[in-house]
Amino acid sequence: MKKSNRNPAWYIFSICLVVYIFSVKGYLEIPDSFYSLETAQAIATQGHLQIPYSASYTSQGPGSRSYSKYGFGLVLYYLPVVAAVEAVVKGSGGGAALFDGFLLSFANIPFVILALLVFDKLLRRFEVPRVFAAICLLGLGLGTLAWRYACYGFSEGMQMGLLLLTVYALIRRTPRAIIAGGLAFAWLFLVKQVYVAYLPVLLVYLITRPEELRGRIRKTALFLFPLLLAGGFDLWLNFVRFGSPFESGYGNEASEFYPAQMWRTLPLLLGSLDKGLLIYCPILVLGFFGWRAFARQHRAEAALCCALIAENLLIAAAWHSWEGGWSWGPRLLVPAIPLWLLPAAFLYERWQSRKLRWAIATAVIVSAVTQIPGVLVSDREIHIIRQGLLTPSEQASAPSDYVAAWILLKHKLVDRNEIYRTSELRVPGDREVNLSQEPMFAGLNLWTERIAPFLKGSYVQWYPILGLLLAGYWAFQLIRSLRTAP
């Protein structure tokens, strides 16, 4: 049998890409991104930023004009797609908007693939053996929330790619890398302004690297220049929309951080069945065992990653909406997930044994299976059942998000309808809970299921099987390449 000499990472990128493409939903699942889409449509078709008022999602400026309260970075990303669709489907009205939503449901995939590419570069820079590097890379791509958020309407997939690129650029420290990192961080700031709080940690690392003072000053300036431009643009944008450069659109909500609640929210963010990071991404537990070796070999880089993880965790825990609203898992912790996993790659130094490799491979498989209900079931359906269709007394006994997703997935595969019994949902009683009038919840939460009703007589709902076969072929090639890797 001919042995494969291709880098195992290539097969992992290919597997993740095809899995992500067939896991996309085909529509924008959440309201937040819809308002960024509306803003992009307003710019493309009417040349202004104003959109219709919506309580909790827009803010009013002078003259009672309404604007999206969300960061402008997502609008800038959506704008070329929207402009292209408007040019092609000009005059079709709602048809163009529908097509926009379908295309933009794929929008996070490039950034999560970017995160995988950068993660692989970090592992190679730290000289992690190819087998361990490949297993960790596959664990990140399919064994964490990176999978779900690659095909989600929230921008956390984008944030993950941009944050990891920023970290890698600072570690690489070449002028070209520093410029790329500065651009990534500037875009990250435009997506979510809270990232400005991460700047001191990044600057401390950059300034304290062993190098001549002139070189450190130059690299700091290169890194900060894109952020200064983005900051100036953001101040101007705030002034145009809200009459004040310091009004972001969030109003008083921007200051709603409550450190006193962290004693309660921190354990929930790490270990609860509703929002626990280690429940939704069990492979991250391996990262804890690698920190000692990571810090011993790369003390400054380990300190940088640790500081960013801690800051991300503390900011999320203190935020008034620490759970991330109606989302799957601990949404606000998703951007830092690669940093949680990175130390696991250093386990190769401590236990270079076949047993350890099998243990890590098993952890990847278990974590990948853990992601399945979140990918195939709409978490919005879970929230609507719990908060909209159950009585207060029933809500008290309703299962957690994670358990509920497995229940709904089993029902969809066996009964193929959206009529549940409260007993099936592990809620006392046996009354009917009917969601058959919600077409977006019918079947599995995949784009092939969404468009199948519009393509009667086609077999589009079976397309994911083709994707699985392709991913299976690449998985076979991956195994062959790992058998010959050092």
N, C-alpha and C positions, 0 to 999 in steps of 0.2 A: 504493500500500500504506500502510495506516495505521501510523504510527510509535508505538512503545511508550514511554510516559512513566514507567513504573513503575521504581522503584529496582532496578538490576541485582542488588543483594544479596538482594532478595526471591526472585528466581528461583533464586539459588544456595542459599539456605536450603531452598527447596522441593525442588530436585534432591537435595541431600545427605540431607534427611529421608527421601525415598522410597527412595533407594539404601540408606541405613542400615537402614530397616525390612525390606527384602527381603534384607539381608545377615545378619540375626540368625540365630543357630543353633537357637533353640528349646529349649535346655537349658543348664544351667550347665556349661561345659566343664571347669572347673578345680576341684580340691578346696578351695582357699582360700575361695572365696565360699560353698561348700556349708556350711561350718561357721558362717559368719555367718547363713546361712539357717536352719540348725538352731537357733541361738540365738534368732532371731526367732520360730521356731515354738514353742520352749520357753516364751518369754514369753507368746505369744498363747494357747497352749492350757493351760499349766500354771502360769503366773505366776512362773517362776523362770528363772535363767540357765544352769542346769546342762545339759550335753549329754553323750552317751556319749564315753568316752575314745578317743582316736586318737593314736597315736605321731606326733610331729612337727607335729601340727595343734592339739592341745589341751594345756593345762597344768593341773596338779592343785593344788587349794587345800586348806584344812583339811577333814578328814574324807574325804579321797581323792575329793572332788567334782571333776569335770572341766569346764573352761570353754574356749571358743575363745580362742586367743592373739591373734586379729586385732583391729584397732581397732573401736571400737563405732560409729563413724560409719556404716558400711555396715549394721549391724544396725538403726539408727534409720531408715534409708532403706527397708530391706526390711519393717520391722514393719507399716506400714499396709497394704501389699499382702498380706502373709501373713494379717493379721487379717481383711481383707475376704474373702480366699479361704476361710479357715476358717469364716467366717460363712455363706458361700454353699454350700460343699461340706461342711458339718458332718457328721461321722460317716463320711466316705468314706475316711479313712485315707490310704493311699498315693496315691489319686487326687488329693487336695488337694496333697500334696507334689509330684506330677508337674506339676500346674497352676501351682504356685508357681514351679517351675523354668522353665517356659515363659514366664511373664510377666516374671520377673526377668532373663531373657536380653535383654530390651529395656531394662534399667534404666539403662545408660550413655548411651543416645541423648539424653535431655534435657540432659545435662551437656556433651556434645560440641556439640550445637546451641547451648547457652549460650556455649561457647567461641567459636563462629563469630559469634554476635551481639555478644559483647564485642570480639572482634577487629575486627569491622566498625566498632564505635564508636570504637576506638582509631585506626583508619585515618582516620575522619572527623575526629576531634579533631586529628590531625596534618596535616589538610588534604591528604591524598593524593588525586590526581585519581581520578574514579570508575572509569575503565578499569583503571588499575593496581590500585586497591583491589579491584575485582571479580576480577581475575586472581589476586591474592594470596589472596583469600578462598576462591576455588575451589581453589587449590593446597593450602591448609590442609585443606579439607574432604575432598577426594578424592585429593590427591597426597601425603599423609603417613600415618603410622600412626594419625592421628585416625580414619580410616575403619575400620581393623581394630578399634581399641579402643572404638569406639562400639558394636560388637556382640560384645564379649568379656566374659567373666565377671570378669576382673580389674577393679580399681577405678581404674585409671589414667585412664580417660575422665572419671570423676567428678573426679579430682584435677586434670586439665587445666582443666576448667571453673571449679572453685573457685579455683585458683591465678591464672588469668587475670582472674577477677572481682576478686580481691584487688588485683592490680597496677593494673587500670583504676580501681578505687575510690580508690587512693592518688594516682593521677595526676589524677583528676577533682577530688578534695579538697573537695567540698561536704560538709556534715555528713551528709546523707542517704547519699551515696556512701560516706563513711567508715564509717558504721554497717553498710551492706551488705558492705563489704570486711571489717570485723571479724567479722561473722557467717560469711562465706565462709571466712575463715582459721581461725576456731574449729572449723568443721565439718571443714576440712582436717586440723586437728590431731587430731580424734577419729577420722578415717579412718586416719591414719598419724602417729604421734607424732614421727617424725623431722623433721617440718616446723617444729618449735619452733626448730630450728637456723637457719631462714630469718628468724626474727623480728628479729635485730639489723640485718640488711640493710634490711628493711622500715621499721624504726623510724628508722634513720639518714636514709633518704629522707624520711620523713614529718616529722621534726623539723627538718631543714635547709632546708625550703622557705621562700622569702621571705614572711614573714607576721609579724604581731605575736606576741610570745611567748605572750600569753594564748590566742590562736587556735591556736597549735601545741600547747600543753598540752591544750587542750580536745579537739582532734581526736585526739591521741594517746590520751587517756583513752577517747574514744568507740570507737576502734579496739581497745583492749586489753580493754575491759569484757567483750565476749562470750568472748574467749579465757580470761579469768580464770574465768568461769563454767564454761566447758568444762573447764579445768584442774582446778577443784574437783570437778566431776562425775567426771572421770577418776580422780582420787585416791580419791574415795569408792568408785567402782566397783572399783578395784584392791584396796582394803581388804576389801570385801564378798567378792570372789572369792578372793583369794590371801592375805588376812590382813595385807598390807602395802600402804600407799598408793603405794609406789615400785616395786612389782613389776608390770610391765605384762603379764606372761604369756610374754614371750620368754626370760626367765631370762638365762643367760649369753650367749645369742645376741645380745642387745641391744647388747653391747659388742664384737661381732666385726667391727670395722673395722680394716683393715690397709693403712695408707697406703703401706707398702713395696711393695705389689703394683701400684701404679698405673702404674709404668713399662710394665707388661705389659698391664694391663686398659684403659687409656685408648685406645691405638691400636685395640684390638679393639672397643671401644664406638663408635668413630667410623668405622672402615673395614673391618671383617671381614665376610665373606659370611654369617656366623652371627648377629652382633649389631651390625653397623655402622650407626649412625644415618644416615650419608650414603649408604649403599648402599640402605637401606630407604626413605629419603626424599631422593632426589637433588635435589629442588627446594630443599632447605635450603642448598645450596651458594650459591644466589643471595643468601642473607642475608649472607654474608661480604662481598660487594661493596657492600652498602648501609650498612655500619656507619659509615663515615667521614661520609657525609651525615647519617645519623641523629644521630651525636654532635655534629656541627656545629650542627644546628638545635635539638636537645633533649638537651643534655649530661647533665643529671641523670637523665632517663628512660632514656637509653642506658646510663648507668652502673648504674642499677637493674636493667635487663634483663640486662646483661652479668654482674653479680654473681650474680643468681639462676641464670643458665645455668651459670656456673662452679661454683657451690655444688652444684647438682643433679648435674653431671657428676662432680665430685670425690667427693661422698658415694657415688654409685653405683659409681664405680671402686674405692673403698676397702672397700665392703661385701663380706663373705665370699661372698655369692651375687650377685656383680656382674652376672651374665648374666640375672638375674631368674627363674631356674628354668626350667621347661618353659613357655616363652612365645614369642611371635612377635616377633623383633627385640629391640632394647634396651628392654625394658619399663620400666625405671626412669627412662629419659630422656623418656618420652612426655609427662608433664605439662608440660615446659618447651618442647615443640616450637613452639607459637605464638611464643614469644620468640625462637627461632632464626630464624623466618621473617620476623618483623616488619621488620627493617632492609631486606629486599628491596623493600619498598614505596617506599623512598626512591630507588630507581634512576630513577624518573621525572625527578628533578631533574638527574641526570647525563647521561642519554641519552634525550632526548625524541624518539625516532625510531620509525618504523614497524618497522624491523629489530629493534630491542630488544623491542618488543611481541610480535612474532612469535617471537623467541627465548624470551621468558618463557612465552608460550602453549605453545610446544613443550615446554619444561621441565615445565609442568603436565601435559601429555598423557603424557609419558614417565613422570613420577612416578605418575600415576594408573594406568597399565598395570603399573607396578612393584608396586602394592598387590594386584592381582588374585589371584595364587596364595595370598597370605596370607588373603584373604577366603574363597576357595572351597575351600581345603584345610585340614583340621585339622592344626595344627602338632603336636598330641599324637600323631597318626598317624606323623609323621616321627620323633618322639622314641622312640616304641615300636619302630618298625622298627630304628632305629639302636642303641638301648640294650637292647632286649629280644629282638630276633630275629636280630641279626647277631653273629657271633663277634668276639672282641677283634681278631683280625687283619683281619676285614672292616670293623670300625668305623674302623680306621685309614685306610682308603681310601674311606670313605663320603663322599658329597658334602655340602656345607654345607646348612644349613636352607633357604636361599633357592633354591639350585639344586634340591634335593630336592623342594621344593614345586612347581616347574614340571614336574619329571618326573612326579610323582603326578597333577598336574592333567591333563597330556596323556594319561596312562593312563586316567584316569576318563572323559575325553571320548571316547576312541577305543574302549577295551575294555569299559568299563562294568562292571568287576568289581574285586575287591580281591586278586587273585592276581598277584604280581609275580615277575620273575626278577632275581636279583642282578646279572646283566649289564645289565638295564634300569636298575637303580639305580646303574650305574657302579661296581659292586663286582666284583672278579675272581671268576670262576666263573659257573655258570648254574643254581644251585639255586633252588627255589621258595620264595617268601616269601608265606605265605597269611594274609590278614587277613579272610577271608570270614566268620569267626565273630564279628567285631566289627561289630555292626549300626550303631553310631554313625559308622563310617568309610565306610559305603556311600554312593556317589554324592557329590555336591557338599555341602559343609558349610553347608547352609542350612536354615532351619526348614521350608520347604516340602518338602524332601526327607525330613526327620525325621518329619513327620506324615502323609506320603502313604501309608505302609503301613497306618495306622489308618483311612484314608478310601478304601477300595478302590473303584475305579470312578470316582473323582474326577480332576480335572485340576489338583489343587493344586500339583503340582510345576512346572507351567507358569506359575504366577502371577507369578514374577519378570519374565517377558516383559512383562506389563502394567505393572510398575513401570518397566522400561526404556523403554517407549513414553511413559509419563508424564514420565519424566526427559528423554527426547528432546524432547518438546514444550516443556518449560520451557527446555531448552538452546537451542532455536530462538528462543524469546522473549528469552532472555538475549542472544543474538547481536544480535537486532534492537535491544535497548535499548542495547547497548554501541556500536553504530554511530552512535547519536545522542548519546552521552554526551561531555562535554568531556574 
